[in-house]
């Protein structure tokens, strides 16, 4: 199941600190960054999925905060 559907992706380079890379490698090795059921993915794909999930969660949180701010303004 693809969380993002069939959305065209844009390739962007990202820079992370060496300790962050070590952490991500460790999480992948330990299975803490999930591989889809029945699938085996290259590390690069797992990194991509993890970053996309972080962005998705941040966007959802931003929408939630904006809705809360709108409710607060309505109360005034």
Phi and psi in degrees as GROMACS dihedral restraints (atoms count N, CA, C in turn):
[ dihedral_restraints ]
;  ai    aj    ak    al  type     phi  dphi    fc
    3     4     5     6     1   -92.9    20    10
    4     5     6     7     1   118.7    20    10
    6     7     8     9     1   -62.8    20    10
    7     8     9    10     1   -33.2    20    10
    9    10    11    12     1   -98.1    20    10
   10    11    12    13     1     5.9    20    10
   12    13    14    15     1    66.2    20    10
   13    14    15    16     1  -151.5    20    10
   15    16    17    18     1  -101.0    20    10
   16    17    18    19     1    62.4    20    10
   18    19    20    21     1   -92.2    20    10
   19    20    21    22     1   131.6    20    10
   21    22    23    24     1   -64.3    20    10
   22    23    24    25     1   137.6    20    10
   24    25    26    27     1  -105.9    20    10
   25    26    27    28     1   153.1    20    10
   27    28    29    30     1  -113.9    20    10
   28    29    30    31     1   133.4    20    10
   30    31    32    33     1   -87.6    20    10
   31    32    33    34     1   126.9    20    10
   33    34    35    36     1  -133.3    20    10
   34    35    36    37     1   142.0    20    10
   36    37    38    39     1   -78.5    20    10
   37    38    39    40     1   143.1    20    10
   39    40    41    42     1  -127.4    20    10
   40    41    42    43     1   152.1    20    10
   42    43    44    45     1  -117.3    20    10
   43    44    45    46     1   130.4    20    10
   45    46    47    48     1  -128.3    20    10
   46    47    48    49     1   158.1    20    10
   48    49    50    51     1   -70.1    20    10
   49    50    51    52     1   152.5    20    10
   51    52    53    54     1   -54.7    20    10
   52    53    54    55     1   -38.9    20    10
   54    55    56    57     1   -68.8    20    10
   55    56    57    58     1   -30.0    20    10
   57    58    59    60     1   -68.6    20    10
   58    59    60    61     1   -39.0    20    10
   60    61    62    63     1   -64.0    20    10
   61    62    63    64     1   -43.4    20    10
   63    64    65    66     1   -60.4    20    10
   64    65    66    67     1   -43.1    20    10
   66    67    68    69     1   -62.4    20    10
   67    68    69    70     1   -46.2    20    10
   69    70    71    72     1   -62.7    20    10
   70    71    72    73     1   -42.9    20    10
   72    73    74    75     1   -58.9    20    10
   73    74    75    76     1   -42.4    20    10
   75    76    77    78     1   -64.4    20    10
   76    77    78    79     1   -44.0    20    10
   78    79    80    81     1   -64.1    20    10
   79    80    81    82     1   -38.8    20    10
   81    82    83    84     1   -66.1    20    10
   82    83    84    85     1   -46.5    20    10
   84    85    86    87     1   -60.8    20    10
   85    86    87    88     1   -39.2    20    10
   87    88    89    90     1   -82.8    20    10
   88    89    90    91     1    -1.7    20    10
   90    91    92    93     1    77.0    20    10
   91    92    93    94     1    17.3    20    10
   93    94    95    96     1   -82.5    20    10
   94    95    96    97     1   -23.1    20    10
   96    97    98    99     1  -101.1    20    10
   97    98    99   100     1   110.4    20    10
   99   100   101   102     1   -67.5    20    10
  100   101   102   103     1   142.4    20    10
  102   103   104   105     1  -101.1    20    10
  103   104   105   106     1   134.1    20    10
  105   106   107   108     1   -53.8    20    10
  106   107   108   109     1   148.6    20    10
  108   109   110   111     1   -52.2    20    10
  109   110   111   112     1   131.7    20    10
  111   112   113   114     1    73.3    20    10
  112   113   114   115     1     4.9    20    10
  114   115   116   117     1  -111.1    20    10
  115   116   117   118     1   154.4    20    10
  117   118   119   120     1  -127.7    20    10
  118   119   120   121     1   126.1    20    10
  120   121   122   123     1  -121.2    20    10
  121   122   123   124     1   152.7    20    10
  123   124   125   126     1   -69.9    20    10
  124   125   126   127     1   157.5    20    10
  126   127   128   129     1   -56.9    20    10
  127   128   129   130     1   -39.8    20    10
  129   130   131   132     1   -58.3    20    10
  130   131   132   133     1   -38.7    20    10
  132   133   134   135     1   -68.0    20    10
  133   134   135   136     1   -38.2    20    10
  135   136   137   138     1   -65.9    20    10
  136   137   138   139     1   -41.2    20    10
  138   139   140   141     1   -58.5    20    10
  139   140   141   142     1   -46.8    20    10
  141   142   143   144     1   -59.7    20    10
  142   143   144   145     1   -47.1    20    10
  144   145   146   147     1   -62.8    20    10
  145   146   147   148     1   -39.7    20    10
  147   148   149   150     1   -64.5    20    10
  148   149   150   151     1   -46.3    20    10
  150   151   152   153     1   -65.0    20    10
  151   152   153   154     1   -41.4    20    10
  153   154   155   156     1   -62.6    20    10
  154   155   156   157     1   -38.5    20    10
  156   157   158   159     1   -64.9    20    10
  157   158   159   160     1   -42.2    20    10
  159   160   161   162     1   -60.8    20    10
  160   161   162   163     1   -44.0    20    10
  162   163   164   165     1   -64.0    20    10
  163   164   165   166     1   -43.4    20    10
  165   166   167   168     1   -59.8    20    10
  166   167   168   169     1   -46.7    20    10
  168   169   170   171     1   -62.7    20    10
  169   170   171   172     1   -39.6    20    10
  171   172   173   174     1   -65.4    20    10
  172   173   174   175     1   -40.3    20    10
  174   175   176   177     1   -65.4    20    10
  175   176   177   178     1   -41.6    20    10
  177   178   179   180     1   -63.8    20    10
  178   179   180   181     1   -41.1    20    10
  180   181   182   183     1   -65.1    20    10
  181   182   183   184     1   -39.5    20    10
  183   184   185   186     1   -62.0    20    10
  184   185   186   187     1   -43.6    20    10
  186   187   188   189     1   -61.3    20    10
  187   188   189   190     1   -41.8    20    10
  189   190   191   192     1   -63.3    20    10
  190   191   192   193     1   -43.7    20    10
  192   193   194   195     1   -64.4    20    10
  193   194   195   196     1   -40.6    20    10
  195   196   197   198     1   -63.3    20    10
  196   197   198   199     1   -39.7    20    10
  198   199   200   201     1   -64.9    20    10
  199   200   201   202     1   -41.5    20    10
  201   202   203   204     1   -64.0    20    10
  202   203   204   205     1   -41.2    20    10
  204   205   206   207     1   -63.6    20    10
  205   206   207   208     1   -39.4    20    10
  207   208   209   210     1   -64.4    20    10
  208   209   210   211     1   -42.2    20    10
  210   211   212   213     1   -62.5    20    10
  211   212   213   214     1   -39.9    20    10
  213   214   215   216     1   -64.4    20    10
  214   215   216   217     1   -39.3    20    10
  216   217   218   219     1   -67.8    20    10
  217   218   219   220     1   -35.0    20    10
  219   220   221   222     1   -67.6    20    10
  220   221   222   223     1   -30.6    20    10
  222   223   224   225     1   -71.6    20    10
  223   224   225   226     1   -21.8    20    10
